[in-house]
């Protein structure tokens, strides 16, 4: 299948059988794919060919997934340029330190193996919806679905001062500017914003994310809150929009 242009997904995994299974599954659901098994070669492919999305395994020969992620985000001596598209990392390691490291090196989302196919598809679709080079299922066999603008559904909007959260289209704007949130960050922000003035414990948040297929720990929750605050310009101490309730969890402050 041709992968001309950036309307395709790159799968980076040294397990050839698993990579092909993922590719076949995504193809069945309407996505063009390409496979790389080597980390260093993947860096060149990602930067030079700019796929719409990268599914990146952590354990790779020559260059591990975390190093690949860091290289394409911040530059590598053997390739000119960087990659700003979405990166979904996969790992067989059940270790929250790897998840934190993945997020800190620039990954947008994270899944632990074995990956459930429906969860993978949901994450892929969510990440592509948040990227200008969105792939539609109608692209199968080269058919491009036409986009038709729709008016905002007021029932899906959460409005707080200069912050507007659209739960239907999974977008957030602050002072009229789109906030560049990952899928998991948006889910967390929306969860807190739907309950302004209510303390959400880390266990409650973790349980919510587990239902969405995330392996969420208290540490990764704290990291995501920190990233959300920074993107909302709310990273002063103490924060005014998302307050830390010590020993309990987090509280979203509504209109002030």
Secondary structure, DSSP 4 states (H G I P E B T S, - for coil): ----TT-SEEEE-S-HHHHHHHHHHHHHTT--EEEE-BHHHHHHHHHHH--SEEEEES--BSS-HHHHHHHHHH-BTTBSS---SEEEEEES---HHHHHHHHHTT-SEEEESSPPHHHHHHHHHHHHHTSTT---GGGGGGPPPPP------GGGEEEETTEEEETTTTEEEETTEE----HHHHHHHHHHHTTTT-EEEHHHHHHHHHHTT----HHHHHHHHHHHHHHTT--SSS-SSEEEETTTEEEE----
